[in-house]
Each structure stands twice: as structure tokens, then as C-alpha cells.
Amino acid sequence: MDNQQNQSVAELREQSEENVHRSPPGSWTSVIPRLAVGSLVLLPFAFVPYLLVRRQLIALRRSAEAINSTFELAQRELRAAALENARLGKDDQVQTKVLLRHIQWDVDRLRQDVAALQSSQASSHNEMRHNQESFDAEKQRIWSQLTILQELGLSLADVAAFMYEIELKGGYTGRSGDAHGIERLRQTAMKLQKLQDREV
């Protein structure tokens, strides 16, 4: 009798694989694939801000380097003008002082721009880190859901096998149709078990 039960279980598994594409899933089973697909759709949206902030951070860094180069050039010009001022007469000194004021004003403005860029860079870095943490949390949540769904699939498969064994012992296998929903349970279990494998 054990051999007959093993053969029946093997035939049941083969029949389950053949009927995966024939039997329509129940209304509650169609929600699970939608949840997985929805999670996959939302996952890139958590990653896109990270890429945008990273690109903006690179552009800000390049701008800061350019401004630092301009700042160093202005300082060199300021030192050169100071040396030249020592050799000039009083009239030239007045013009040089005006020029130095303009240069100093430009230097002060460049310093403000550098400070603003550094602040923006720090803000962008914090935002990028926040987006990365959100992305990691969302990824972990999705994997946890998929693990739960896979475990649910295993449990449903065990329930379907148990119910089928009860039907065999009770002599109900000759009835037409899927009166006890065993086939639906089996198909749902297969779908749930394949979800995580499809996401790897």
C-alpha cells in the first residue's frame, strides 16, 4: 500500500506540473505575484535618486576644484600686484589700491562661493547616504516578504499533499473536479516557491 501511495504522490506531482498553466488561479492567489511585481517596480525608484545625487555631487566637486584654481590664481595675482606696488609712484599706488580692492572683492566672493559649494556638497552627500539607507531597507523588506512567501508556498504544498493523502485513504479520488481545492493549493504553492528563485 505504501508503494501505491508513493506512486499516487508522484502522479499527483506530475499532474500538478501539467496543470500549472491550465487551472486559473484564485482571486487571492493573484495578489501575491502582483505584490512581487509591484516591489520590483518600486525598487528602481529607490535607486534613481541615488544616481542623480551622485552625478550632482561629481559636478559640484568639479566646480569646487575650478573655483579653488581661480582662487589660487587670484592670490598669486594679488601678491604680484603687491610687489609691483612697491615700485610704483604715488599715482600708480592709487590705481593699484583700487585694483587690489577689486581683486580682494573677487577673492571674498570666491570664498563665499566655495563655502556655499562645500555646504551643498555636504548636503548632497547626506542625501545620497539617506537614499542608500532607504534603498537598502527597501531591498531587505522585499527579500523578507519573498522569504515569507516561499515558506508559505512550502506550507501550502505540505497541506495539499496531506489533503490528497486523506482523499486517497478515504476513497474520494474518483470524483470529478477539484472539490477540495487541492489542485489550487498545489499550483499556488508552486508559484510561491518560484518567486524567490525568479528574483535571485
Backbone torsions as a table, in degrees:
resi	resn	phi	psi	omega
1	MET	NA	-33.6	177.0
2	ASP	-63.5	-38.0	178.1
3	ASN	-64.2	-39.8	178.7
4	GLN	-65.0	-39.5	179.1
5	GLN	-66.5	-40.8	178.7
6	ASN	-63.9	-41.0	177.1
7	GLN	-64.3	-39.5	-179.8
8	SER	-65.5	-40.6	178.5
9	VAL	-65.2	-39.5	178.1
10	ALA	-64.9	-42.1	177.6
11	GLU	-64.5	-37.1	179.1
12	LEU	-63.3	-41.1	178.7
13	ARG	-65.1	-42.1	178.0
14	GLU	-63.5	-43.0	178.4
15	GLN	-63.7	-34.5	178.7
16	SER	-65.3	-41.5	179.4
17	GLU	-66.1	-35.2	179.6
18	GLU	-72.2	-30.5	-174.8
19	ASN	-93.5	5.1	-178.8
20	VAL	-61.1	-37.8	-176.6
21	HIS	-93.6	-4.2	-176.8
22	ARG	-99.3	-42.2	-174.7
23	SER	-83.0	128.5	178.8
24	PRO	-70.2	136.9	178.9
25	PRO	-70.0	154.5	177.1
26	GLY	-70.6	167.5	-177.0
27	SER	-64.9	-34.0	-178.7
28	TRP	-76.8	-24.8	178.7
29	THR	-77.3	-24.0	-179.6
30	SER	-73.6	-14.9	179.7
31	VAL	-73.1	-32.4	-175.3
32	ILE	-66.3	-48.3	175.8
33	PRO	-62.4	-34.1	179.0
34	ARG	-65.5	-37.4	177.6
35	LEU	-62.5	-42.8	179.1
36	ALA	-65.4	-43.6	179.5
37	VAL	-65.2	-41.6	178.3
38	GLY	-61.8	-39.5	178.0
39	SER	-64.7	-38.7	178.0
40	LEU	-66.1	-34.4	179.5
41	VAL	-71.2	-37.9	-177.6
42	LEU	-76.0	-24.9	-176.9
43	LEU	-60.1	-45.3	178.0
44	PRO	-62.7	-31.5	-178.9
45	PHE	-67.2	-25.3	174.8
46	ALA	-76.9	-22.2	-177.2
47	PHE	-92.1	-26.6	-177.3
48	VAL	-61.8	-46.2	178.1
49	PRO	-59.1	-33.3	177.6
50	TYR	-60.8	-44.8	179.5
51	LEU	-65.6	-41.8	-179.5
52	LEU	-63.9	-44.5	-179.9
53	VAL	-66.0	-37.1	178.4
54	ARG	-63.3	-43.0	179.1
55	ARG	-65.0	-41.0	178.3
56	GLN	-64.6	-37.1	179.5
57	LEU	-64.7	-39.7	178.3
58	ILE	-65.1	-42.0	179.2
59	ALA	-64.0	-41.5	178.3
60	LEU	-64.6	-37.5	179.1
61	ARG	-64.9	-41.4	178.0
62	ARG	-65.0	-40.5	177.9
63	SER	-62.9	-40.7	178.9
64	ALA	-63.4	-39.8	178.3
65	GLU	-64.3	-41.2	178.8
66	ALA	-64.1	-41.5	179.7
67	ILE	-67.7	-37.4	176.8
68	ASN	-63.2	-39.3	177.3
69	SER	-63.2	-43.5	177.8
70	THR	-63.4	-38.5	179.0
71	PHE	-63.3	-43.8	178.4
72	GLU	-64.7	-40.1	177.5
73	LEU	-62.6	-41.5	178.7
74	ALA	-63.9	-38.2	177.6
75	GLN	-64.9	-40.5	177.7
76	ARG	-63.6	-41.8	178.0
77	GLU	-63.6	-37.5	179.1
78	LEU	-64.3	-43.1	177.8
79	ARG	-65.4	-40.2	178.7
80	ALA	-64.5	-40.1	178.7
81	ALA	-66.1	-35.3	178.5
82	ALA	-65.4	-40.3	177.3
83	LEU	-65.9	-40.1	179.3
84	GLU	-67.0	-32.0	-178.9
85	ASN	-63.9	-30.4	-179.6
86	ALA	-66.3	-24.9	-177.2
87	ARG	-97.8	-8.0	-176.9
88	LEU	-87.7	160.7	176.0
89	GLY	-81.3	-175.2	-176.4
90	LYS	-64.3	-41.9	-180.0
91	ASP	-63.8	-43.2	178.6
92	ASP	-66.7	-31.7	179.5
93	GLN	-64.8	-36.6	178.5
94	VAL	-62.8	-46.8	179.2
95	GLN	-64.2	-37.0	179.8
96	THR	-66.5	-39.3	177.9
97	LYS	-61.9	-40.4	177.3
98	VAL	-62.6	-44.4	178.8
99	LEU	-62.0	-40.7	179.4
100	LEU	-64.8	-36.7	177.3
101	ARG	-62.1	-43.6	178.9
102	HIS	-63.8	-41.8	179.3
103	ILE	-64.8	-42.9	179.2
104	GLN	-63.3	-38.5	177.7
105	TRP	-63.6	-42.6	177.2
106	ASP	-62.8	-40.5	179.9
107	VAL	-64.5	-43.3	178.6
108	ASP	-62.4	-40.3	179.2
109	ARG	-66.3	-39.3	177.5
110	LEU	-64.0	-38.2	177.7
111	ARG	-62.9	-41.0	177.8
112	GLN	-63.7	-41.1	178.4
113	ASP	-63.7	-41.2	178.6
114	VAL	-63.6	-43.0	179.0
115	ALA	-63.1	-40.5	178.8
116	ALA	-65.5	-40.6	178.6
117	LEU	-65.9	-40.1	177.9
118	GLN	-63.7	-39.8	177.2
119	SER	-64.9	-42.4	178.4
120	SER	-65.5	-37.3	178.3
121	GLN	-64.1	-42.5	178.1
122	ALA	-64.1	-40.8	178.5
123	SER	-64.5	-41.7	178.7
124	SER	-64.9	-38.0	178.6
125	HIS	-64.4	-42.5	178.0
126	ASN	-63.9	-40.0	179.2
127	GLU	-66.2	-40.4	178.2
128	MET	-63.2	-41.1	178.7
129	ARG	-65.7	-39.2	177.7
130	HIS	-63.7	-42.7	178.9
131	ASN	-64.4	-38.0	178.8
132	GLN	-65.5	-41.2	178.2
133	GLU	-64.6	-39.6	177.7
134	SER	-65.2	-40.7	179.0
135	PHE	-62.7	-45.3	179.4
136	ASP	-63.6	-40.0	179.4
137	ALA	-65.8	-41.4	179.3
138	GLU	-65.7	-40.8	178.2
139	LYS	-62.4	-43.4	179.3
140	GLN	-64.0	-38.9	179.5
141	ARG	-64.5	-42.1	-179.9
142	ILE	-65.0	-42.9	179.3
143	TRP	-65.0	-36.2	177.3
144	SER	-63.9	-41.9	178.5
145	GLN	-64.2	-42.5	179.7
146	LEU	-64.6	-37.5	178.0
147	THR	-64.7	-41.8	178.1
148	ILE	-63.5	-42.3	179.8
149	LEU	-64.5	-39.2	179.0
150	GLN	-66.0	-41.3	177.1
151	GLU	-64.6	-36.4	175.8
152	LEU	-64.0	-38.7	177.6
153	GLY	-61.8	-41.5	177.9
154	LEU	-63.5	-40.9	179.1
155	SER	-64.9	-41.7	178.2
156	LEU	-64.2	-37.9	178.0
157	ALA	-63.0	-41.8	177.8
158	ASP	-63.9	-41.3	178.9
159	VAL	-63.9	-43.5	-180.0
160	ALA	-62.9	-42.2	178.9
161	ALA	-64.5	-40.6	179.3
162	PHE	-64.7	-44.5	179.7
163	MET	-64.3	-38.4	178.8
164	TYR	-65.7	-39.1	178.1
165	GLU	-64.4	-38.6	177.1
166	ILE	-63.3	-41.5	178.3
167	GLU	-63.0	-39.9	178.5
168	LEU	-62.2	-45.2	-179.3
169	LYS	-68.2	-32.8	-179.1
170	GLY	-85.5	-7.1	178.8
171	GLY	75.6	31.0	-179.3
172	TYR	-98.7	4.3	-173.2
173	THR	-71.2	-17.4	-178.4
174	GLY	-78.6	-11.7	-178.4
175	ARG	-70.1	147.7	-179.9
176	SER	-84.1	153.5	177.1
177	GLY	83.3	-171.5	-178.3
178	ASP	-120.7	68.1	-170.2
179	ALA	-61.5	-36.4	-175.9
180	HIS	-98.9	5.1	176.2
181	GLY	72.1	20.6	-178.5
182	ILE	-65.5	-41.7	-178.7
183	GLU	-64.2	-39.5	178.2
184	ARG	-64.9	-41.8	177.4
185	LEU	-61.1	-41.6	-178.6
186	ARG	-64.9	-43.7	179.5
187	GLN	-65.4	-41.6	178.5
188	THR	-63.6	-40.9	178.8
189	ALA	-61.3	-41.0	179.2
190	MET	-64.7	-41.1	179.8
191	LYS	-64.4	-43.0	-178.9
192	LEU	-65.8	-37.5	-179.6
193	GLN	-69.7	-27.4	-179.3
194	LYS	-84.7	-13.1	-175.8
195	LEU	-60.6	-52.4	-175.0
196	GLN	-68.9	-35.6	177.2
197	ASP	-62.8	-34.7	-179.6
198	ARG	-72.8	-24.5	-178.2
199	GLU	-87.0	-15.7	-176.4
200	VAL	-67.9	NA	NA
